[in-house]
């Protein structure tokens, strides 16, 4: 924690004893806050200003203890001025359904296992290993040691983060190969190269720049097709739902989309083998 406004927030939650604050998704284009966020509880806070020449004030450890719905932002101007942290009135979000969902949970478990097995048969990278099969849970959860469906959703989010990283690495390798090939037969204007040997993307020769932009566009399309954002709309929908049954249905849609993608890839593989 290094920003002055968040240093103040941590000082405040320690002084009042609450040790908790709300974290929400924010629309990158509009700045609008998501309707529902999670409550972080501060388990541990270490002051490290001495070791970092005051560049970083605190290093904290947190856990999620609940969900809240934003009712009203009390100091909306702070979103622009950033002179302090945002404060809001909230209400707890609690599930309203208490019916038996064991059938839906079992179906979702079978679907997840099918996705894991198909990933392995296709040598997907990254992919889940057999070890994950013993960690799956689709119940409502009862606490820190039994996260239920939320724990499985977290596993899926971590997988998406890994897949995004793998795609990004492939893109960087392809771009590096293009640049290396270009430099074998061409020279860059030395005036455009900074002291660290770097060149701004917009300063590259047009033919090379065009190829790099095309590569970036292709990989972006690939990521968009994956629907891989670990904090995307589908996860926000699950977070905002006050029904365990509805969350099961939403997560099922996510897994079915992955199953469909894997099925298409398996079909392509079989065609190439022929």
C-alpha positions in Angstrom: 0.0 0.0 0.0 1.7 3.2 -1.2 -1.0 5.7 -2.2 -1.7 8.3 0.5 -5.5 7.8 0.3 -5.1 4.1 0.9 -2.6 4.6 3.6 -5.3 6.7 5.3 -7.9 4.0 4.8 -5.7 1.4 6.5 -5.1 3.9 9.4 -8.8 4.4 9.7 -9.9 0.8 9.7 -7.2 0.0 12.3 -8.2 2.9 14.5 -11.9 2.1 14.5 -11.3 -1.6 14.8 -13.3 -2.6 11.8 -10.4 -4.0 9.9 -12.5 -4.4 6.8 -13.3 -2.6 3.5 -15.2 -3.2 0.3 -13.6 -4.0 -3.1 -15.6 -3.8 -6.3 -14.9 -4.2 -10.0 -14.6 -0.9 -11.9 -15.6 -0.3 -15.5 -12.3 0.7 -17.2 -14.1 3.0 -19.7 -16.7 4.7 -17.6 -15.2 4.4 -14.1 -18.6 3.0 -12.9 -18.4 0.8 -9.8 -20.0 -2.6 -9.9 -23.2 -2.9 -7.9 -21.9 -5.7 -5.7 -18.4 -6.1 -4.2 -16.6 -8.3 -1.7 -15.6 -7.5 1.9 -11.9 -7.8 2.6 -10.9 -8.5 6.2 -7.4 -7.4 7.2 -5.7 -10.3 8.9 -2.2 -8.9 9.1 -0.5 -5.6 8.3 3.2 -4.9 8.3 4.8 -1.5 8.1 7.7 -1.6 5.6 8.3 2.1 5.0 11.7 1.8 6.6 12.8 -0.9 4.2 11.3 0.8 1.1 12.4 4.5 1.8 8.7 5.1 2.3 7.7 4.2 -1.2 5.5 1.5 0.3 3.9 2.0 3.6 2.2 -1.3 4.4 2.1 -4.9 3.2 -1.2 -6.6 4.2 -2.8 -10.0 4.2 -6.6 -10.2 3.7 -9.4 -12.7 3.3 -12.9 -12.4 1.9 -15.6 -12.6 4.5 -18.7 -11.6 2.6 -20.5 -9.6 -0.1 -22.2 -6.2 0.0 -24.3 -4.2 -2.4 -23.5 -0.5 -2.8 -26.4 1.7 -1.8 -24.8 5.1 -2.1 -21.3 6.6 -2.6 -20.9 9.2 0.1 -18.0 11.2 -1.5 -18.3 10.7 -5.2 -16.0 13.6 -6.0 -13.1 11.6 -4.5 -13.2 9.4 -7.6 -11.8 12.3 -9.6 -9.7 14.2 -7.1 -8.3 11.0 -5.5 -7.5 13.0 -2.4 -9.1 10.3 -0.2 -10.6 6.9 -0.6 -14.2 6.4 -1.6 -16.8 5.8 1.2 -20.2 4.2 0.7 -23.3 2.9 2.4 -23.7 -0.8 1.8 -25.9 -3.7 2.7 -25.0 -7.3 3.1 -25.8 -9.7 0.3 -27.2 -13.0 1.7 -28.5 -16.0 -0.3 -32.3 -16.4 -0.1 -32.7 -19.9 -1.4 -32.6 -22.9 1.0 -33.9 -25.7 -1.2 -32.0 -28.9 -2.2 -29.5 -28.3 -5.0 -27.7 -31.6 -4.7 -28.8 -32.7 -8.2 -27.5 -29.5 -9.9 -24.3 -29.7 -7.9 -23.7 -33.3 -9.1 -24.4 -32.3 -12.7 -21.9 -29.5 -12.5 -19.3 -31.7 -10.9 -19.7 -34.2 -13.8 -19.4 -31.3 -16.3 -16.2 -30.0 -14.7 -14.6 -33.4 -14.7 -15.5 -33.8 -18.4 -13.8 -30.5 -19.1 -10.7 -31.6 -17.1 -10.5 -35.0 -18.9 -10.9 -33.4 -22.4 -8.3 -30.8 -21.7 -5.9 -33.6 -20.8 -6.7 -35.7 -23.9 -6.1 -32.7 -26.1 -2.9 -31.7 -24.3 -4.3 -28.2 -23.7 -1.8 -25.7 -22.3 -2.5 -24.7 -19.6 -4.8 -27.4 -18.3 -6.1 -28.9 -15.0 -4.4 -31.9 -13.6 -6.0 -34.9 -11.9 -5.1 -33.4 -8.6 -7.9 -30.8 -9.0 -10.5 -33.5 -9.0 -10.3 -34.0 -5.3 -10.6 -30.3 -4.6 -13.9 -29.7 -6.3 -16.9 -28.6 -4.3 -20.2 -27.2 -5.5 -22.1 -26.8 -2.3 -23.0 -23.6 -0.5 -19.9 -23.7 1.7 -19.8 -23.1 5.4 -16.7 -21.1 6.0 -13.0 -20.7 5.5 -12.3 -24.5 5.4 -15.3 -25.2 3.2 -15.6 -22.6 0.5 -18.0 -24.7 -1.6 -18.8 -23.4 -5.0 -16.9 -20.2 -4.3 -13.7 -22.2 -3.9 -14.3 -24.0 -7.3 -15.0 -20.6 -9.0 -11.7 -19.4 -7.6 -9.9 -22.4 -9.1 -11.5 -21.5 -12.5 -10.4 -17.9 -12.2 -6.9 -18.9 -11.4 -6.9 -21.2 -14.5 -8.1 -18.3 -16.7 -5.3 -16.1 -15.3 -2.8 -18.8 -16.3 -4.3 -19.2 -19.7 -4.2 -15.5 -20.3 -0.5 -15.5 -19.3 0.3 -18.4 -21.6 -1.4 -16.7 -24.6 0.5 -13.5 -23.8 3.8 -15.3 -23.7 3.1 -16.9 -27.1 2.3 -13.5 -28.5 5.5 -12.0 -27.1 7.6 -14.8 -28.6 6.0 -14.3 -32.0 6.6 -10.6 -31.9 10.2 -11.1 -30.8 10.7 -13.5 -33.8 9.3 -10.9 -36.2 11.5 -8.1 -34.8 14.6 -10.4 -34.9 13.9 -11.4 -38.5 13.4 -7.7 -39.5 16.6 -6.6 -37.9 18.6 -9.1 -39.8 18.0 -7.2 -43.0 17.2 -3.7 -41.7 18.5 -1.2 -39.2 16.6 1.0 -36.8 17.2 4.8 -36.6 19.6 5.0 -33.6 18.0 8.3 -32.6 14.8 6.4 -31.7 16.5 3.9 -29.4 16.7 5.0 -25.7 19.5 4.4 -23.3 18.0 1.0 -22.3 17.9 -0.1 -25.9 14.1 0.3 -26.2 12.0 1.7 -29.0 8.5 3.0 -28.7 6.0 0.9 -30.6 4.8 3.9 -32.6 8.4 4.7 -33.7 8.9 1.3 -35.4 9.1 1.2 -39.2 5.6 1.0 -40.7 6.0 -2.5 -42.2 7.2 -4.0 -38.9 4.6 -2.0 -36.9 1.8 -3.3 -39.1 2.9 -6.9 -38.6 3.1 -6.4 -34.8 -0.3 -4.8 -34.6 -1.7 -7.7 -36.7 -0.2 -10.2 -34.2 -1.6 -8.3 -31.3 -5.1 -8.2 -32.9 -5.0 -11.9 -33.6 -4.1 -12.9 -30.1 -6.7 -10.5 -28.7 -9.3 -12.2 -30.8 -8.2 -15.5 -29.4 -8.5 -14.3 -25.8 -11.9 -12.8 -26.6 -13.1 -16.1 -28.0 -11.9 -17.8 -24.8 -14.0 -15.4 -22.7 -11.0 -15.6 -20.3 -11.2 -12.4 -18.2 -11.1 -13.8 -14.6 -13.1 -10.8 -13.4 -15.5 -10.5 -16.4 -19.2 -10.1 -16.6 -20.0 -13.8 -15.9 -18.2 -13.7 -12.6 -19.8 -10.4 -11.6 -23.2 -12.0 -12.3 -22.3 -14.9 -9.9 -21.1 -12.4 -7.3 -24.3 -10.4 -7.5 -26.6 -13.3 -7.3 -28.4 -14.0 -4.1 -29.2 -17.5 -5.1 -27.0 -20.6 -4.9 -29.1 -22.3 -7.5 -28.7 -19.4 -9.9 -24.9 -19.3 -9.4 -24.8 -23.0 -10.3 -26.6 -22.3 -13.5 -24.3 -19.4 -14.4 -21.2 -21.4 -13.7 -22.6 -24.2 -15.8 -22.9 -21.8 -18.8 -19.2 -21.0 -18.4 -18.2 -24.6 -18.3 -20.5 -25.5 -21.2 -18.8 -22.8 -23.3 -15.4 -24.3 -22.5 -16.7 -27.8 -23.4 -18.0 -26.5 -26.7 -14.6 -24.9 -27.5 -12.8 -28.1 -26.6 -15.2 -30.2 -28.7 -14.5 -27.9 -31.7 -10.7 -28.3 -31.2 -11.0 -32.1 -30.9 -12.9 -32.1 -34.2 -10.1 -30.1 -35.9 -7.5 -32.4 -34.5 -9.2 -35.4 -35.9 -9.5 -33.8 -39.3 -5.8 -33.1 -39.4 -5.0 -36.6 -38.3 -6.9 -37.9 -41.3 
